[in-house]
Amino acid sequence: MHLKKNVFKSTIGTLFDIKTKTKDGLKSRMDLVNQNIRTKIQLTQSPQSGKVDIPGASYNLTKDEKRVVCQWLRSVKVPTGFS
């Protein structure tokens, strides 16, 4: 049961872009810059403020998509003891 729970939490954390639940952070994005791969999601620096921006990945859900997934999860009906 714990393995299923961990896989679910990990997947939802990644899709919902929950900062404490995802492995996609500053260091992993810096690796993309160093390896010169996946230029669409590499770090960008704002010229005015100098802050580093981490663009969203293609697999991150939008606010509306997150709402739909949450509504679906809320409406799922399973037998007692299976969720």
GROMACS elastic network, one bead per residue, 0.5 to 0.9 nm:
[ bonds ]
;  ai    aj funct       b0    kb
    1     4     6  0.53035   500
    1     5     6  0.62207   500
    1     6     6  0.86682   500
    2     6     6  0.60117   500
    2     7     6  0.85269   500
    3     6     6  0.51254   500
    3     7     6  0.61694   500
    3     8     6  0.85799   500
    4     7     6  0.51727   500
    4     8     6  0.61352   500
    4     9     6  0.85836   500
    5     8     6  0.51590   500
    5     9     6  0.61091   500
    5    10     6  0.84979   500
    6     9     6  0.51158   500
    6    10     6  0.59623   500
    6    11     6  0.84641   500
    7    10     6  0.51214   500
    7    11     6  0.60566   500
    7    12     6  0.85412   500
    8    11     6  0.51762   500
    8    12     6  0.60661   500
    8    13     6  0.83554   500
    9    12     6  0.52228   500
    9    13     6  0.58583   500
    9    14     6  0.85102   500
    9    21     6  0.79667   500
   10    13     6  0.50733   500
   10    14     6  0.62083   500
   10    15     6  0.86790   500
   10    21     6  0.66254   500
   10    22     6  0.72107   500
   11    14     6  0.52146   500
   11    15     6  0.61786   500
   11    16     6  0.84490   500
   11    22     6  0.87680   500
   12    15     6  0.51087   500
   12    16     6  0.57662   500
   12    17     6  0.80645   500
   12    18     6  0.82965   500
   12    21     6  0.86391   500
   13    16     6  0.53092   500
   13    17     6  0.57362   500
   13    18     6  0.50742   500
   13    19     6  0.78973   500
   13    20     6  0.80861   500
   13    21     6  0.50385   500
   13    22     6  0.58304   500
   14    17     6  0.50146   500
   14    18     6  0.66050   500
   14    19     6  0.86135   500
   14    21     6  0.68900   500
   14    22     6  0.52177   500
   14    23     6  0.79434   500
   14    24     6  0.80577   500
   14    59     6  0.80773   500
   14    60     6  0.70050   500
   15    18     6  0.80106   500
   15    22     6  0.88408   500
   15    59     6  0.61633   500
   15    61     6  0.57598   500
   15    66     6  0.84908   500
   16    59     6  0.89717   500
   16    60     6  0.60084   500
   16    61     6  0.58120   500
   16    62     6  0.81472   500
   16    63     6  0.87542   500
   16    66     6  0.66919   500
   17    20     6  0.87369   500
   17    21     6  0.77468   500
   17    22     6  0.67022   500
   17    24     6  0.86447   500
   17    56     6  0.83784   500
   17    60     6  0.60538   500
   17    61     6  0.76545   500
   18    21     6  0.53855   500
   18    22     6  0.62517   500
   19    22     6  0.58181   500
   19    23     6  0.83388   500
   19    24     6  0.82940   500
   19    25     6  0.79466   500
   20    23     6  0.82579   500
   22    25     6  0.74618   500
   23    28     6  0.77234   500
   24    27     6  0.80174   500
   24    28     6  0.59484   500
   24    29     6  0.72074   500
   25    28     6  0.55062   500
   25    29     6  0.62720   500
   25    30     6  0.86924   500
   25    54     6  0.80612   500
   26    29     6  0.51982   500
   26    30     6  0.61463   500
   26    31     6  0.87342   500
   26    43     6  0.80894   500
   26    54     6  0.74370   500
   27    30     6  0.50201   500
   27    31     6  0.63472   500
   27    32     6  0.88855   500
   28    31     6  0.50760   500
   28    32     6  0.66383   500
   29    32     6  0.50580   500
   29    33     6  0.66243   500
   29    34     6  0.88429   500
   29    41     6  0.75772   500
   29    42     6  0.57772   500
   29    43     6  0.61901   500
   29    54     6  0.76558   500
   30    33     6  0.51039   500
   30    34     6  0.62739   500
   30    35     6  0.86552   500
   30    42     6  0.73667   500
   30    43     6  0.69130   500
   31    34     6  0.50010   500
   31    35     6  0.60685   500
   31    36     6  0.82608   500
   31    37     6  0.88133   500
   31    42     6  0.88994   500
   32    35     6  0.51794   500
   32    36     6  0.57463   500
   32    37     6  0.54240   500
   32    38     6  0.66427   500
   32    39     6  0.76986   500
   32    41     6  0.82675   500
   32    42     6  0.61645   500
   32    43     6  0.84091   500
   33    37     6  0.67197   500
   33    38     6  0.83237   500
   33    39     6  0.76202   500
   33    42     6  0.59895   500
   33    43     6  0.72513   500
   34    37     6  0.81335   500
   36    39     6  0.69574   500
   36    42     6  0.86587   500
   37    40     6  0.87590   500
   37    42     6  0.81251   500
   38    41     6  0.60343   500
   38    42     6  0.66630   500
   39    42     6  0.51872   500
   39    43     6  0.86014   500
   40    43     6  0.88695   500
   40    55     6  0.80515   500
   40    57     6  0.83383   500
   41    44     6  0.86614   500
   41    54     6  0.72744   500
   41    55     6  0.55810   500
   41    56     6  0.68120   500
   41    57     6  0.61004   500
   41    58     6  0.84852   500
   42    53     6  0.89350   500
   42    54     6  0.71100   500
   42    55     6  0.72059   500
   43    52     6  0.65716   500
   43    53     6  0.58678   500
   43    54     6  0.52454   500
   43    55     6  0.69582   500
   44    51     6  0.84690   500
   44    52     6  0.57594   500
   44    53     6  0.52159   500
   44    54     6  0.67412   500
   44    55     6  0.77753   500
   45    48     6  0.89421   500
   45    49     6  0.84269   500
   45    50     6  0.58682   500
   45    51     6  0.56559   500
   45    53     6  0.59197   500
   45    54     6  0.88910   500
   46    49     6  0.57449   500
   46    51     6  0.54367   500
   46    52     6  0.63952   500
   46    53     6  0.72023   500
   47    50     6  0.54049   500
   47    51     6  0.79719   500
   48    51     6  0.82462   500
   49    52     6  0.89005   500
   54    57     6  0.89166   500
   56    59     6  0.81959   500
   56    60     6  0.64431   500
   57    60     6  0.55569   500
   57    61     6  0.89243   500
   58    61     6  0.80460   500
   61    64     6  0.79508   500
   61    65     6  0.56251   500
   61    66     6  0.59270   500
   62    65     6  0.51406   500
   62    66     6  0.61344   500
   62    67     6  0.86422   500
   63    66     6  0.51123   500
   63    67     6  0.62828   500
   63    68     6  0.88164   500
   64    67     6  0.50752   500
   64    68     6  0.63579   500
   64    69     6  0.87955   500
   65    68     6  0.51067   500
   65    69     6  0.62898   500
   65    70     6  0.86565   500
   66    69     6  0.51710   500
   66    70     6  0.61741   500
   66    71     6  0.85997   500
   67    70     6  0.51456   500
   67    71     6  0.61377   500
   67    72     6  0.85853   500
   68    71     6  0.51209   500
   68    72     6  0.61429   500
   68    73     6  0.86455   500
   69    72     6  0.50626   500
   69    73     6  0.61595   500
   69    74     6  0.85563   500
   70    73     6  0.50815   500
   70    74     6  0.61026   500
   70    75     6  0.86675   500
   71    74     6  0.50435   500
   71    75     6  0.62930   500
   71    76     6  0.88508   500
   72    75     6  0.51674   500
   72    76     6  0.63326   500
   73    76     6  0.53353   500
   73    77     6  0.88300   500
   74    77     6  0.83900   500
   78    81     6  0.82911   500
   78    82     6  0.64065   500
   78    83     6  0.67704   500
   79    82     6  0.58055   500
   79    83     6  0.77574   500
   80    83     6  0.72188   500
